[in-house]
């Protein structure tokens, strides 16, 4: 398990991380979310042993990061922000270098190198220098060095930052594949990452954890939880429906987008308003292209919590 207790980091008058406590167990993928400058990367660096806490403690699989650093790091795979590496080295040479650092030898070394090269599809670029690789392949090389020793814990700092949609999909697929038998913490400011790979999300703002819940639990805090979205075939139908939907006792408010002829009905106190809205649409013969129930909007929760 990953465990932090009252983890704090100060730089003179700046408190970058302030009394952070959480733990992550087997089978969990924790998304560590926050705006830029919230303390995500500093927390990841303290967990990985690259930054010393001002106070508090962190442990990886029961090994204190400060008092037993070698044992803690032996249990950890770490992908820093930006996936830094040695640009002049070939992929093959870099992975061999990392295998040496991780004290891999004999058949296990050969097996682990085969595994990461095949699993991350690095065969076509093995003899290229890292500086010539695309961002997507650099991330793959970064993931390869993090998992080459098959650690039980992975800490990935902004693993998809700067990647195009196809590259993001590839990296997220890899993370989901690894999540079956590892504990994973992903630091990110990309909200779609939560739905894509995380079983739990902790939101950090101004150095403190301000929310810790499942993605569904966070979405349920949104004022759009159980909202009903309706898209109309014609603007005239939208105008006719606006007042009628707003008048329903279970509806707290309506939001209208004239551009795409869409109306969103927000519920009172999270009530289930779908039956009432659907019955109204049928009774009035409204011509709908789409009607769906919203689970909530993480971006709205994120803005509310971190503002």
KAHUTA-V196230 format. One record per residue. N is the residue number from 1. RES is the residue in three letters. PSI is psi in whole degrees, -180 to 180 (none if undefined). Layout:
n->N res->RES psi->PSI
n->N res->RES psi->PSI
//
This chain:
n->1 res->UNK psi->151
n->2 res->UNK psi->134
n->3 res->UNK psi->132
n->4 res->UNK psi->146
n->5 res->UNK psi->110
n->6 res->UNK psi->41
n->7 res->UNK psi->127
n->8 res->UNK psi->138
n->9 res->UNK psi->123
n->10 res->UNK psi->141
n->11 res->UNK psi->97
n->12 res->UNK psi->-113
n->13 res->UNK psi->-6
n->14 res->UNK psi->126
n->15 res->UNK psi->103
n->16 res->UNK psi->-39
n->17 res->UNK psi->131
n->18 res->UNK psi->97
n->19 res->UNK psi->52
n->20 res->UNK psi->125
n->21 res->UNK psi->125
n->22 res->UNK psi->167
n->23 res->UNK psi->152
n->24 res->UNK psi->128
n->25 res->UNK psi->176
n->26 res->UNK psi->139
n->27 res->UNK psi->-5
n->28 res->UNK psi->143
n->29 res->UNK psi->107
n->30 res->UNK psi->122
n->31 res->UNK psi->121
n->32 res->UNK psi->102
n->33 res->UNK psi->150
n->34 res->UNK psi->158
n->35 res->UNK psi->166
n->36 res->UNK psi->134
n->37 res->UNK psi->8
n->38 res->UNK psi->-18
n->39 res->UNK psi->8
n->40 res->UNK psi->-56
n->41 res->UNK psi->-38
n->42 res->UNK psi->-41
n->43 res->UNK psi->-45
n->44 res->UNK psi->-41
n->45 res->UNK psi->-35
n->46 res->UNK psi->-41
n->47 res->UNK psi->-39
n->48 res->UNK psi->-5
n->49 res->UNK psi->12
n->50 res->UNK psi->-20
n->51 res->UNK psi->135
n->52 res->UNK psi->129
n->53 res->UNK psi->150
n->54 res->UNK psi->-38
n->55 res->UNK psi->168
n->56 res->UNK psi->-178
n->57 res->UNK psi->160
n->58 res->UNK psi->148
n->59 res->UNK psi->148
n->60 res->UNK psi->117
n->61 res->UNK psi->39
n->62 res->UNK psi->-3
n->63 res->UNK psi->120
n->64 res->UNK psi->131
n->65 res->UNK psi->-29
n->66 res->UNK psi->-42
n->67 res->UNK psi->-20
n->68 res->UNK psi->60
n->69 res->UNK psi->-37
n->70 res->UNK psi->-41
n->71 res->UNK psi->-39
n->72 res->UNK psi->-46
n->73 res->UNK psi->-27
n->74 res->UNK psi->-24
n->75 res->UNK psi->1
n->76 res->UNK psi->139
n->77 res->UNK psi->130
n->78 res->UNK psi->126
n->79 res->UNK psi->102
n->80 res->UNK psi->164
n->81 res->UNK psi->131
n->82 res->UNK psi->-4
n->83 res->UNK psi->59
n->84 res->UNK psi->147
n->85 res->UNK psi->-169
n->86 res->UNK psi->104
n->87 res->UNK psi->-29
n->88 res->UNK psi->-10
n->89 res->UNK psi->150
n->90 res->UNK psi->161
n->91 res->UNK psi->-44
n->92 res->UNK psi->-47
n->93 res->UNK psi->-39
n->94 res->UNK psi->-45
n->95 res->UNK psi->-37
n->96 res->UNK psi->-40
n->97 res->UNK psi->-45
n->98 res->UNK psi->-39
n->99 res->UNK psi->-38
n->100 res->UNK psi->-46
n->101 res->UNK psi->-35
n->102 res->UNK psi->8
n->103 res->UNK psi->36
n->104 res->UNK psi->139
n->105 res->UNK psi->165
n->106 res->UNK psi->-144
n->107 res->UNK psi->-34
n->108 res->UNK psi->-41
n->109 res->UNK psi->-49
n->110 res->UNK psi->-41
n->111 res->UNK psi->-42
n->112 res->UNK psi->-38
n->113 res->UNK psi->-43
n->114 res->UNK psi->-43
n->115 res->UNK psi->-51
n->116 res->UNK psi->-35
n->117 res->UNK psi->-43
n->118 res->UNK psi->-46
n->119 res->UNK psi->-36
n->120 res->UNK psi->7
n->121 res->UNK psi->52
n->122 res->UNK psi->-2
n->123 res->UNK psi->-46
n->124 res->UNK psi->-17
n->125 res->UNK psi->13
n->126 res->UNK psi->-35
n->127 res->UNK psi->7
n->128 res->UNK psi->149
n->129 res->UNK psi->149
n->130 res->UNK psi->-33
n->131 res->UNK psi->-17
n->132 res->UNK psi->-3
n->133 res->UNK psi->156
n->134 res->UNK psi->165
n->135 res->UNK psi->-40
n->136 res->UNK psi->-43
n->137 res->UNK psi->-33
n->138 res->UNK psi->-39
n->139 res->UNK psi->-40
n->140 res->UNK psi->-42
n->141 res->UNK psi->-40
n->142 res->UNK psi->-42
n->143 res->UNK psi->-37
n->144 res->UNK psi->-45
n->145 res->UNK psi->-28
n->146 res->UNK psi->-30
n->147 res->UNK psi->2
n->148 res->UNK psi->-31
n->149 res->UNK psi->11
n->150 res->UNK psi->57
n->151 res->UNK psi->153
n->152 res->UNK psi->-16
n->153 res->UNK psi->136
n->154 res->UNK psi->134
n->155 res->UNK psi->118
n->156 res->UNK psi->115
n->157 res->UNK psi->112
n->158 res->UNK psi->58
n->159 res->UNK psi->-21
n->160 res->UNK psi->9
n->161 res->UNK psi->128
n->162 res->UNK psi->1
n->163 res->UNK psi->154
n->164 res->UNK psi->169
n->165 res->UNK psi->-40
n->166 res->UNK psi->-42
n->167 res->UNK psi->-39
n->168 res->UNK psi->-43
n->169 res->UNK psi->-42
n->170 res->UNK psi->-47
n->171 res->UNK psi->-41
n->172 res->UNK psi->-36
n->173 res->UNK psi->-43
n->174 res->UNK psi->-43
n->175 res->UNK psi->-44
n->176 res->UNK psi->-38
n->177 res->UNK psi->-41
n->178 res->UNK psi->-21
n->179 res->UNK psi->-17
n->180 res->UNK psi->-30
n->181 res->UNK psi->22
n->182 res->UNK psi->159
n->183 res->UNK psi->127
n->184 res->UNK psi->134
n->185 res->UNK psi->128
n->186 res->UNK psi->119
n->187 res->UNK psi->129
n->188 res->UNK psi->158
n->189 res->UNK psi->10
n->190 res->UNK psi->110
n->191 res->UNK psi->-32
n->192 res->UNK psi->-21
n->193 res->UNK psi->-33
n->194 res->UNK psi->-52
n->195 res->UNK psi->-32
n->196 res->UNK psi->-40
n->197 res->UNK psi->-15
n->198 res->UNK psi->143
n->199 res->UNK psi->-12
n->200 res->UNK psi->152
n->201 res->UNK psi->133
n->202 res->UNK psi->129
n->203 res->UNK psi->128
n->204 res->UNK psi->137
n->205 res->UNK psi->132
n->206 res->UNK psi->38
n->207 res->UNK psi->-3
n->208 res->UNK psi->146
n->209 res->UNK psi->122
n->210 res->UNK psi->-8
n->211 res->UNK psi->146
n->212 res->UNK psi->108
n->213 res->UNK psi->174
n->214 res->UNK psi->159
n->215 res->UNK psi->-40
n->216 res->UNK psi->-38
n->217 res->UNK psi->-39
n->218 res->UNK psi->-43
n->219 res->UNK psi->-32
n->220 res->UNK psi->-16
n->221 res->UNK psi->-11
n->222 res->UNK psi->146
n->223 res->UNK psi->-11
n->224 res->UNK psi->2
n->225 res->UNK psi->124
n->226 res->UNK psi->13
n->227 res->UNK psi->155
n->228 res->UNK psi->125
n->229 res->UNK psi->133
n->230 res->UNK psi->128
n->231 res->UNK psi->131
n->232 res->UNK psi->153
n->233 res->UNK psi->-24
n->234 res->UNK psi->147
n->235 res->UNK psi->-31
n->236 res->UNK psi->-38
n->237 res->UNK psi->-37
n->238 res->UNK psi->-46
n->239 res->UNK psi->-39
n->240 res->UNK psi->-34
n->241 res->UNK psi->-26
n->242 res->UNK psi->-54
n->243 res->UNK psi->-40
n->244 res->UNK psi->-43
n->245 res->UNK psi->-42
n->246 res->UNK psi->-27
n->247 res->UNK psi->-11
n->248 res->UNK psi->134
n->249 res->UNK psi->-28
n->250 res->UNK psi->-5
n->251 res->UNK psi->127
n->252 res->UNK psi->-38
n->253 res->UNK psi->163
n->254 res->UNK psi->146
n->255 res->UNK psi->137
n->256 res->UNK psi->135
n->257 res->UNK psi->106
n->258 res->UNK psi->-33
n->259 res->UNK psi->-44
n->260 res->UNK psi->21
n->261 res->UNK psi->50
n->262 res->UNK psi->138
n->263 res->UNK psi->133
n->264 res->UNK psi->122
n->265 res->UNK psi->124
n->266 res->UNK psi->135
n->267 res->UNK psi->158
n->268 res->UNK psi->123
n->269 res->UNK psi->37
n->270 res->UNK psi->17
n->271 res->UNK psi->157
n->272 res->UNK psi->102
n->273 res->UNK psi->-2
n->274 res->UNK psi->-47
n->275 res->UNK psi->-42
n->276 res->UNK psi->-41
n->277 res->UNK psi->-42
n->278 res->UNK psi->-39
n->279 res->UNK psi->-39
n->280 res->UNK psi->-44
n->281 res->UNK psi->-41
n->282 res->UNK psi->-42
n->283 res->UNK psi->-39
n->284 res->UNK psi->-2
n->285 res->UNK psi->36
n->286 res->UNK psi->136
n->287 res->UNK psi->104
n->288 res->UNK psi->140
n->289 res->UNK psi->-25
n->290 res->UNK psi->142
n->291 res->UNK psi->119
n->292 res->UNK psi->156
n->293 res->UNK psi->130
n->294 res->UNK psi->142
n->295 res->UNK psi->-18
n->296 res->UNK psi->163
n->297 res->UNK psi->114
n->298 res->UNK psi->-34
n->299 res->UNK psi->-37
n->300 res->UNK psi->-41
n->301 res->UNK psi->-44
n->302 res->UNK psi->-47
n->303 res->UNK psi->-40
n->304 res->UNK psi->-44
n->305 res->UNK psi->-37
n->306 res->UNK psi->-8
n->307 res->UNK psi->none
//
